[in-house]
């Protein structure tokens, strides 16, 4: 973990060296002798905190702070003022200009260290709250508001980002009545950076589908084009993603898919559960990568279960990860229940090392109804939003 950076602006040489030595044990410290030098240091590298004297030659502390507050990139840098002035007028001026703390010389160095630590913690807490709000907004935009509906099918979906989340994406489109393209993916990385890239990447996928579905229905051909776009675009040149692209044709009971390094789905029926075997290279590694279409026929009563690696990598009481074997077991356990996604998640958490997921979780359960089943016998599938459980959405025809 990188250390916080602090800029000390102090014209008194001895005090500047003492502060540099003591604070340098815990933080990355740079120094300046006056406000003009301080701004130069800020331009070289933005600090996490500035400790500054007020009375200095060339440019005093107030003038330096005012200059930095005029810039969007430096306006929020926390300030601690050091000064020999004990008068209330200087302190009042400092508070009016947004100074975060005010320490009068002479001061106890341990007191200063305590205030620095507290201020950095408060700033980090504020940043985490801001990141969480931004992450929530991205998560909402990365998920559709409803699920596709088709006669003879039911579907369940669950998405629960962890904190400000990572790069899980889910989307679907119906380019022609009765033909659905479903996208499930994961952009490599954690936190807001992955969320930002996921948001951008989803835009590429949507535009590629919109353009190419006029000439091809092949998930493999679409995947190839998405990979080329990803490789050719400079802002995303270092972005890698796994992607599962499904073409679902309910009237044919057929799912055709291309898999670019994504978690392999599970097919479950009364005869048992098995991992769908085929997967190609992840996106963003090879501009000339080729992908393969694989087709599955969904028999009456069978289901296709897709997920992201947050579920695959869940830490279990056994000391290892859930893995494909554990997911297959959980799917078997949930199969036949009225709310299979609820049951699957409960089963996994019951055997987890800690009773919560350690990463983003995204899960799609697509099930063909048994031929003997009637509408009045079916449970109402539910849509799970990232931030709360939805109500029955009536997916599947009466």
Buried (B, 14 or more C-beta within 10 A) or exposed (E): EEEBBBBBBBBBEEBBEBBBEBBBEBBBBBBBBBBBBBBEBBEEEBBBBBBBBBBBEEBBBBBBBBBBBEEEEBEEBBBBBBBEBEEEEBBEBBEEBEBBBBBBEEEEEEEBBEBBEEBBEEBEEEEEEEBBEBBBEBBEEBBEEEBBBBEBBBBBBBBBBBBBBBBBBBBBBEEEEEBBBBBBBBBBBBBBEBBBBBBBBBEBBEEBBEEBBEEEBBBBBBBBBBBBBBBEEEEBEEBBBBBBBBBBBBEEBEBBBBBBBBBBBBBBBEEEBBBBEEBBBBBBEEEEBEBBBBEBEBBBBBBBBBBBBBBBBBBBEEEEBBBEEBBBBBBBBBBEBEBBBBBBBBBBEEBBBEEEBBBBBBBBBBBBBBEEBEEEEBEEBBBBBBEEEEEEBBBBEE
